[in-house]
Structure formats: C-alpha cells, structure tokens
Amino acid sequence: MSKTSFTQADAERIAKVVAAKSVGFETDHYRFKLDNPEERRSLVLEVYPETSLGKQRGMLVVVYAGNSHLQLHNCTGYVVSEDLGEVTFVAETSERLSGLVVERGAACSQYAAINRDLISSDFTQLGVAVMLSGVALSLAEEILEERKKNDR
C-alpha cells in the first residue's frame, strides 16, 4: 500500500500474511490478534486508517505486546512479505523513515528516525546494529519510490 487509505481488503491481506488469530473492525480501527503459544507470545495490532493526531489527521498503527506499547504516527504506507511472514508499516519525512514490523510469530520491531539513504546503502559497510534497521526498512523501498514518482 502506498496510498493513505486503508481498506477491508488491506486488513484481510495483512491478517493472512501474519496468520492473525482474529481480525475485526471496531468503530474506527482494525484490530488483529496474533498468538504464538509455542514461544508464549501474543500481540495485538491496531490500525486506525484515519484519526486525529493533534492538529492533523493521519494513519496510526499501534502494537500492544507483553510489556510493550508501540505507536507509529502518520503511517504513509505498508509492505507485506509473504516469504518472511511480516508486514512493515512506514512513516516518512523528507529526511527520515520510521518503521514498525509485525511478524507472523507474534513478534515486532520498531525502527525510528532512520536516515532515508540508509536503506539503499552498502550494508557490508555498516555496523551490525545499524545494518539491521537498514535491512528491515529496505523492504519498504518499493513503496517509497512509488510515492516519489507520484509526487512529481
């Protein structure tokens, strides 16, 4: 998805990729429940297609997991990887990217304020900690390029 609208079809696609135990629409947001009993993990993913974010409106992605509460404001798109069993939500500015990755095994990762040029860098030249964020968000490169073309 590179548009800002999020539909029932988007919710169904994500639910399938992450093997959500349940998915539903609750007044103003989609709610996904993911369980991984073997590793004793579960999480809830909520996607608010358009909500008030202070003086602006935008898409909000929220993850509730164990001892964590993660939010990605002003989400501009997402990309699914069926091979990896994950969905990467991205928020972008002209210089920085932030991403929230939700995995089929009820795991998640968040990357914030990453330099945009990092995702197209030579990862072998980066330290392991920095390389991980670049690799994780490089999956979103296709939607970022698509948005760049549409903005011209």
TARA-V784943 format. One record per backbone hydrogen bond with DSSP energy under -0.5 kcal/mol. CO is the residue of the C=O (numbers start at 1). NH is the residue of the N-H. If there is no record, write none. Layout:
co=CO nh=NH
co=CO nh=NH
//
This chain:
co=1 nh=78
co=7 nh=11
co=8 nh=12
co=9 nh=13
co=10 nh=14
co=11 nh=15
co=12 nh=16
co=13 nh=17
co=14 nh=18
co=15 nh=20
co=16 nh=19
co=22 nh=33
co=24 nh=26
co=24 nh=31
co=25 nh=27
co=26 nh=28
co=26 nh=29
co=29 nh=26
co=30 nh=47
co=31 nh=24
co=32 nh=34
co=32 nh=45
co=33 nh=21
co=33 nh=22
co=34 nh=43
co=36 nh=39
co=36 nh=41
co=37 nh=40
co=41 nh=36
co=42 nh=66
co=43 nh=34
co=44 nh=64
co=45 nh=32
co=46 nh=48
co=46 nh=62
co=47 nh=30
co=47 nh=49
co=48 nh=60
co=51 nh=58
co=53 nh=55
co=53 nh=56
co=56 nh=53
co=58 nh=51
co=59 nh=75
co=60 nh=48
co=61 nh=72
co=62 nh=46
co=63 nh=65
co=63 nh=70
co=64 nh=44
co=65 nh=68
co=68 nh=65
co=70 nh=63
co=72 nh=61
co=77 nh=90
co=79 nh=88
co=80 nh=82
co=81 nh=85
co=81 nh=86
co=85 nh=104
co=86 nh=81
co=87 nh=89
co=87 nh=102
co=88 nh=79
co=89 nh=100
co=90 nh=76
co=90 nh=77
co=91 nh=98
co=95 nh=116
co=96 nh=93
co=97 nh=114
co=98 nh=91
co=99 nh=111
co=100 nh=89
co=100 nh=102
co=101 nh=109
co=102 nh=87
co=103 nh=106
co=103 nh=107
co=107 nh=103
co=109 nh=101
co=111 nh=99
co=114 nh=97
co=115 nh=118
co=116 nh=119
co=117 nh=120
co=118 nh=121
co=121 nh=123
co=122 nh=125
co=123 nh=126
co=127 nh=131
co=128 nh=132
co=129 nh=133
co=130 nh=134
co=131 nh=135
co=132 nh=136
co=133 nh=137
co=134 nh=138
co=135 nh=139
co=136 nh=139
co=137 nh=140
co=138 nh=141
co=139 nh=142
co=140 nh=143
co=140 nh=144
co=141 nh=145
co=142 nh=146
co=143 nh=147
co=144 nh=148
co=145 nh=149
co=146 nh=150
co=147 nh=151
co=148 nh=152
co=149 nh=152
//
